[in-house]
Amino acid sequence: MAEYPEYISPDNALKFVSDDGGENYNMCHYWSNFEIADMDFFRSDAYTKFFEYLDSKGGFYYERWGDAPVHTIAISLLARKEQVHFFENIGYRHKPLEHCPIFTGSGCTCDQSDTIDYTFSSCLRRFNVLTQ
């Protein structure tokens, strides 16, 4: 953020990924197992600079940094928060976690009591507050 302030969106979602103004990452991330993205974003100068910066730190190789937190941090900083959408009506399970839609007629057969959405460890409430 300090090195390339021109790429930081003025209406970003930094508060989704950091509790202290960007000094530390709070571990919230968008589940990237189901992700629809505009590839122009991932080909942009802003994302390229972001990725090259992270790559220079060696974390992809030494720390196994994954795509979900990397995409989340990039999108949260470089895009406008209203550009991020949570697909509430699409169920998802990645053991032991699952998102079970609360809307009737979603076609899901999951058990609503098993959903992680509003548990203590979920970041969905934080996301909902930021994007509404």
C-alpha positions, 0 to 999 in steps of 0.5 A: 500500500505504501509502495503503490498508493495510486493502485489502492481503491478509495472505496476499498474493503480494507476493513474486511482483511485488516483490523488495524488499517493494513498493518496485519492480515486478520485471516478473513478471505473469500472462498475461492473454490467458487469464484467468478472474476473479471480477468482484466482485474488479474491482468491489470498493472495494479494486480501485477505489481501486487503479485510481483511484490508478494512473489519477491517475498518468497511466501508462495514457495516458503510459506505456501501462500494460497490463492484465496488470501492473495485474491482476497487481499488484492480485491479488497485493496484494489477494487471498490467494495461494491464490486465484490458479490457473495453468492448467498443462494449457492450452497458450498461444502469444503469439509469441514466447512459449508455454506447453506443458503437460508433462502427457501427454494435454493435447491440445496439439501444441506442442514442449516444448522451446519452452516458456518456463516454466522459462527464465531469464526466466520467473516460473513458478518464483517463482509455484510457490514462492509458491503451494505 
